[in-house]
Every structure is written in structure tokens, then in C-alpha cells.
Amino acid sequence: MKLVPNQQVVEVDEFETADPALRGEMTITITLADTDGGTELIAVHDGLRDGVSTADNEEGWRMALAKLAALVEGYG
């Protein structure tokens, strides 16, 4: 894991599974940037495993970011 406070988080994930289509490392890089009135979040997912469809991965990201937005907005 790499952490640059207030700028970037890079993490390497790996599923614990016997399924060969899901085995292997995936790197997720999240970059933050100040914008007018908020923060832009850019997430790049490298090494998506063959056993995970791009559509499912994108939907998972949408759900996670919606939960994050609800949490952050609740503190505003």
C-alpha cells in the first residue's frame, strides 16, 4: 500500500479463493484533487481478474462511491 496524504492511495488486493479466474493481484489507485466546492476522486483499477466482469466491477464501484458520498454528505 502507498499513501500520499490528501492526494493518493494505492493498494494491491487479492481474492482469497480457489477459483483460478479470480486469483492474482489487482492494483487500485485512487487520486484526489481539490475542485470548486469539493474533491474529485479518480479511481483506476488495474489487473482486473478474468472472473470479474467489467460491468460488475463498475457497478461495485458505483455502489461503493454512493455509500461514501452518503457518509461524507451526512457530516456536512
Buried (B, 14 or more C-beta within 10 A) or exposed (E): EEEEEEEBBBEEEEBEEEEEEBBBEBBBBBBBEEEEEEEEEEEEBEEBBEBBEEEEBEEEEEEEEEEEEEEEEEEE
